[in-house]
């Protein structure tokens, strides 16, 4: 019953997202035609030309009719046409989404692994020189703007050394499905992954270290020491298991934000992901593409948060008992 209630709450949030996603572009200042005309001065257009544009995108219909068509289109996979590309928005997002998932998935995996391992070691040796040194380095790197890290990497590995490409997802001429294509994709991924890993490791490290420090102060850790258990077994079997909820929350939040990508990093490297798509659609006033991108990002975050909520009772018996009692 509690699970049904949780799912219903998320469905209400989804309904609010759909309404806001429809309403925000339409309550923005100016005529909606401003967001649909690329490379043209709307002031020089006649009223008939403006009406033609509005009619083409069904913006001359009553608002409730537009909303009905929008909702039906969402569930049919029809998010409208992109003004920039002249293609259905969903086709563009289907192409861009895998690139973002690849980039963000690799960076999230590496940053989560590094953050958890270093966080556990830091909590184990807390107060020591190794702990203070890792804390200083992680805090320093985490405070550096990602776009600045990206520019430094481009300057060093691309401009100065010429080792890595500075933009795109693969080189022109690389044929998909070949070994050369795979190598090109990997080479183009290295610097964006490094940038995002540097930016994300600090959050996972601090979460893990804080949760582990609290867990290691509990009585069951003292009992485990009294039983003569090995230090690694105490750390990774007992302490980490009971500190898993904050780490799990941080990880699922990262998964939710994965689809949105890092717009700044993707823009710096001209990487063809969802983040760069948002940047392009804002510049070109392609609000159909922008609206579709926001919808995909919002739904992905919502789904990951729902999975996180449903997963808490499976990870911690204490939460499971609270759910059953509720």
C-alpha positions as CSV (number, residue, x, y, z in Angstrom):
1,X,0.0,0.0,0.0
2,X,2.9,2.3,0.8
3,X,4.5,1.6,-2.6
4,X,1.2,2.5,-4.3
5,X,1.0,5.7,-2.4
6,X,4.6,6.6,-3.4
7,X,4.0,5.9,-7.1
8,X,0.8,8.0,-7.0
9,X,2.8,10.9,-5.5
10,X,5.3,10.6,-8.4
11,X,2.5,10.5,-10.9
12,X,1.2,13.8,-9.5
13,X,4.7,15.3,-9.8
14,X,4.8,14.1,-13.4
15,X,1.5,15.8,-14.1
16,X,2.9,19.0,-12.7
17,X,6.0,18.6,-14.9
18,X,3.9,18.2,-18.0
19,X,1.9,21.3,-17.2
20,X,4.9,23.5,-16.4
21,X,6.8,22.3,-19.4
22,X,3.9,23.3,-21.6
23,X,3.2,26.6,-19.8
24,X,6.7,28.1,-19.3
25,X,7.5,28.8,-23.0
26,X,4.0,30.3,-23.5
27,X,4.1,32.7,-20.6
28,X,7.5,34.0,-21.6
29,X,7.6,37.7,-22.7
30,X,6.9,38.4,-26.3
31,X,5.1,36.5,-29.1
32,X,5.7,32.7,-29.4
33,X,6.8,33.4,-32.9
34,X,10.0,34.9,-31.4
35,X,11.0,31.4,-30.4
36,X,10.2,29.8,-33.8
37,X,11.9,32.1,-36.2
38,X,15.6,31.5,-36.7
39,X,17.8,34.0,-38.4
40,X,14.9,36.4,-39.1
41,X,13.9,39.7,-37.7
42,X,10.4,39.4,-36.5
43,X,9.9,43.1,-36.5
44,X,10.3,43.2,-40.3
45,X,7.7,40.4,-40.8
46,X,4.1,41.1,-41.7
47,X,1.3,40.0,-39.5
48,X,0.3,37.4,-42.1
49,X,3.8,35.9,-42.1
50,X,3.7,35.8,-38.3
51,X,0.3,34.1,-38.3
52,X,1.6,31.6,-40.9
53,X,4.4,30.6,-38.5
54,X,2.0,30.3,-35.6
55,X,-0.4,28.2,-37.7
56,X,2.4,25.9,-38.8
57,X,3.3,25.1,-35.2
58,X,-0.4,25.1,-34.1
59,X,0.1,28.1,-31.8
60,X,-2.9,29.9,-33.2
61,X,-5.2,27.3,-31.6
62,X,-6.9,27.8,-28.3
63,X,-4.6,27.2,-25.3
64,X,-6.6,24.2,-24.1
65,X,-6.5,22.6,-27.5
66,X,-2.8,23.2,-27.7
67,X,-2.4,21.5,-24.3
68,X,-4.5,18.5,-25.3
69,X,-2.4,18.1,-28.5
70,X,0.7,18.4,-26.4
71,X,-0.3,15.7,-23.9
72,X,-1.4,13.4,-26.7
73,X,1.8,14.1,-28.5
74,X,4.0,13.3,-25.4
75,X,2.4,9.9,-25.0
76,X,2.7,9.2,-28.7
77,X,6.3,10.2,-28.8
78,X,5.5,13.3,-30.8
79,X,7.3,16.4,-29.3
80,X,6.9,18.6,-32.3
81,X,9.4,19.7,-34.9
82,X,12.8,21.3,-34.3
83,X,13.3,24.6,-36.1
84,X,17.1,24.1,-36.2
85,X,17.1,20.7,-37.8
86,X,13.7,20.6,-39.4
87,X,13.2,17.1,-37.9
88,X,11.0,15.7,-35.2
89,X,12.3,16.6,-31.7
90,X,12.1,13.0,-30.5
91,X,14.4,11.8,-33.4
92,X,17.0,14.3,-32.4
93,X,16.8,13.4,-28.7
94,X,17.0,9.6,-29.5
95,X,20.3,10.4,-31.3
96,X,21.7,12.7,-28.6
97,X,20.6,10.7,-25.5
98,X,23.0,7.7,-25.9
99,X,26.0,10.0,-26.2
100,X,25.1,11.7,-22.9
101,X,24.4,8.3,-21.2
102,X,27.8,7.1,-22.4
103,X,29.7,10.1,-21.2
104,X,27.8,10.5,-17.9
105,X,27.7,6.8,-17.2
106,X,31.5,6.3,-17.4
107,X,32.2,9.5,-15.4
108,X,29.7,8.5,-12.8
109,X,31.1,5.0,-12.5
110,X,34.6,6.2,-12.1
111,X,33.8,9.1,-9.7
112,X,31.6,6.9,-7.5
113,X,34.2,4.2,-7.3
114,X,37.0,6.6,-6.5
115,X,34.8,8.6,-4.1
116,X,33.6,5.5,-2.1
117,X,37.1,4.0,-1.9
118,X,38.9,7.2,-0.9
119,X,36.0,8.1,1.5
120,X,36.2,4.7,3.3
121,X,40.0,5.0,3.6
122,X,39.6,8.6,4.8
123,X,37.1,7.6,7.5
124,X,39.3,4.7,8.5
125,X,42.4,6.9,8.9
126,X,40.4,10.0,9.9
127,X,42.5,12.8,11.4
128,X,45.7,11.4,9.9
129,X,47.9,13.0,7.3
130,X,46.5,10.8,4.6
131,X,43.0,11.7,5.4
132,X,43.7,15.4,5.7
133,X,45.7,15.3,2.4
134,X,43.0,13.6,0.5
135,X,40.4,15.9,2.0
136,X,42.4,19.0,0.9
137,X,42.9,17.7,-2.6
138,X,39.3,16.6,-3.2
139,X,37.9,19.9,-1.8
140,X,40.4,21.8,-4.0
141,X,39.5,19.9,-7.2
142,X,35.7,20.0,-6.3
143,X,35.8,23.8,-6.0
144,X,37.3,24.4,-9.5
145,X,34.7,25.2,-12.2
146,X,34.3,22.4,-14.6
147,X,34.6,24.6,-17.7
148,X,38.0,25.8,-16.4
149,X,39.2,22.3,-15.9
150,X,38.0,21.5,-19.5
151,X,39.8,24.4,-20.9
152,X,43.0,23.4,-19.1
153,X,42.8,19.9,-20.4
154,X,42.2,21.1,-24.0
155,X,45.2,23.5,-23.7
156,X,47.4,20.7,-22.4
157,X,46.4,17.5,-24.2
158,X,45.0,19.0,-27.4
159,X,46.7,22.3,-28.2
160,X,50.2,21.7,-26.6
161,X,50.7,18.0,-26.8
162,X,48.3,17.1,-29.6
163,X,47.4,13.8,-28.0
164,X,43.6,14.1,-27.9
165,X,40.9,15.7,-30.0
166,X,39.3,18.8,-28.5
167,X,35.7,18.5,-29.8
168,X,33.0,16.2,-31.1
169,X,32.3,12.5,-30.3
170,X,34.3,11.0,-33.2
171,X,36.4,12.2,-36.2
172,X,34.9,12.8,-39.6
173,X,35.4,9.7,-41.8
174,X,35.2,7.2,-38.9
175,X,32.7,4.5,-40.0
176,X,30.4,3.2,-37.2
177,X,31.0,-0.4,-36.4
178,X,34.7,-0.4,-37.2
179,X,37.6,-0.6,-34.8
180,X,38.8,2.8,-35.9
181,X,35.4,4.3,-34.9
182,X,35.5,2.7,-31.5
183,X,39.0,4.1,-30.9
184,X,37.9,7.5,-32.0
185,X,34.9,7.5,-29.6
186,X,37.2,6.5,-26.7
187,X,39.7,9.2,-27.6
188,X,37.0,11.9,-27.7
189,X,35.6,10.7,-24.4
190,X,38.8,10.9,-22.4
191,X,38.9,14.7,-21.6
192,X,35.1,15.1,-21.0
193,X,35.2,12.1,-18.7
194,X,38.2,13.4,-16.8
195,X,36.5,16.8,-16.4
196,X,33.3,15.3,-15.0
197,X,35.1,12.8,-12.8
198,X,37.1,15.6,-11.2
199,X,33.9,17.6,-10.7
200,X,31.8,14.7,-9.2
201,X,34.3,12.7,-7.1
202,X,34.4,15.2,-4.3
203,X,30.6,14.9,-3.6
204,X,30.8,11.1,-3.4
205,X,33.9,11.2,-1.3
206,X,32.4,13.7,1.3
207,X,29.2,11.7,1.5
208,X,31.0,8.4,2.0
209,X,33.5,9.8,4.5
210,X,30.8,11.5,6.6
211,X,28.5,8.4,6.6
212,X,31.4,6.1,7.4
213,X,32.6,8.3,10.3
214,X,29.1,8.2,11.9
215,X,28.8,4.4,11.3
216,X,32.2,3.6,12.8
217,X,31.2,5.3,16.0
218,X,28.3,2.9,16.7
219,X,28.5,0.1,19.3
220,X,28.4,-2.8,16.8
221,X,31.7,-1.6,15.3
222,X,33.2,-1.8,18.8
223,X,31.7,-5.3,19.2
224,X,33.2,-6.3,15.9
225,X,36.7,-5.2,17.0
226,X,36.2,-7.1,20.2
227,X,35.4,-10.3,18.3
228,X,38.8,-9.9,16.5
229,X,37.4,-9.4,13.0
230,X,39.8,-8.1,10.4
231,X,39.8,-4.4,9.8
232,X,38.8,-4.7,6.1
233,X,35.9,-6.9,7.0
234,X,34.7,-4.4,9.6
235,X,35.0,-1.5,7.1
236,X,33.5,-3.0,4.0
237,X,31.1,-5.6,5.5
238,X,29.7,-3.9,8.6
239,X,30.4,-0.1,8.5
240,X,29.9,0.4,4.8
241,X,26.7,-1.6,4.7
242,X,25.2,0.5,7.4
243,X,26.4,3.7,5.8
244,X,25.0,2.8,2.4
245,X,21.8,4.9,2.4
246,X,23.5,8.3,2.0
247,X,25.9,6.9,-0.6
248,X,22.9,5.3,-2.5
249,X,21.0,8.6,-2.4
250,X,24.0,10.5,-3.9
251,X,24.5,7.8,-6.5
252,X,20.8,7.8,-7.6
253,X,20.8,11.6,-7.7
254,X,23.8,11.4,-10.1
255,X,21.9,8.9,-12.2
256,X,18.9,11.1,-12.4
257,X,21.0,14.1,-13.5
258,X,22.8,11.8,-16.0
259,X,20.4,12.4,-18.8
260,X,20.7,16.2,-18.5
261,X,24.4,15.8,-18.7
262,X,26.8,18.6,-17.9
263,X,25.7,21.3,-20.3
264,X,28.8,23.4,-19.8
265,X,31.2,20.5,-20.3
266,X,29.3,19.2,-23.4
267,X,29.3,22.7,-24.8
268,X,33.0,23.3,-24.2
269,X,33.9,20.0,-26.0
270,X,31.1,20.4,-28.6
271,X,29.9,16.9,-27.5
272,X,26.6,15.9,-29.1
273,X,24.7,15.2,-25.9
274,X,21.5,16.5,-24.3
275,X,23.4,19.3,-22.5
276,X,24.8,20.7,-25.7
277,X,21.3,20.3,-27.3
278,X,19.9,22.6,-24.6
279,X,22.6,25.2,-25.3
280,X,21.9,25.0,-29.1
281,X,18.1,25.3,-28.7
282,X,18.4,28.3,-26.3
283,X,20.7,30.1,-28.8
284,X,18.4,29.4,-31.7
285,X,15.2,29.9,-29.8
286,X,14.1,26.4,-30.8
287,X,11.6,26.1,-27.9
288,X,10.2,22.8,-29.2
289,X,13.6,21.2,-28.9
290,X,14.2,22.9,-25.5
291,X,10.8,21.8,-24.2
292,X,11.5,18.2,-25.3
293,X,14.9,18.2,-23.7
294,X,13.6,19.5,-20.4
295,X,10.8,16.9,-20.5
296,X,13.3,14.0,-21.0
297,X,15.6,15.3,-18.2
298,X,12.7,15.8,-15.8
299,X,11.2,12.4,-16.4
300,X,14.6,10.7,-16.0
301,X,15.2,12.4,-12.7
302,X,11.7,11.5,-11.5
303,X,12.2,7.8,-12.4
304,X,15.6,7.6,-10.7
305,X,14.2,9.2,-7.5
306,X,11.3,6.8,-7.6
307,X,13.7,3.8,-7.9
308,X,15.7,5.3,-5.0
309,X,12.6,5.5,-2.8
310,X,11.5,2.0,-3.6
311,X,15.1,0.7,-3.1
312,X,15.6,2.0,0.4
313,X,13.7,-0.8,2.1
314,X,15.7,-3.4,0.2
315,X,19.0,-1.9,1.4
316,X,18.2,-1.3,5.0
317,X,16.0,-3.6,7.1
318,X,15.2,-0.7,9.5
319,X,13.6,1.2,6.6
320,X,11.7,-1.9,5.6
321,X,10.2,-2.2,9.1
322,X,9.1,1.4,9.0
323,X,7.4,0.8,5.7
324,X,5.6,-2.3,7.0
325,X,4.5,-0.5,10.1
326,X,3.2,2.5,8.1
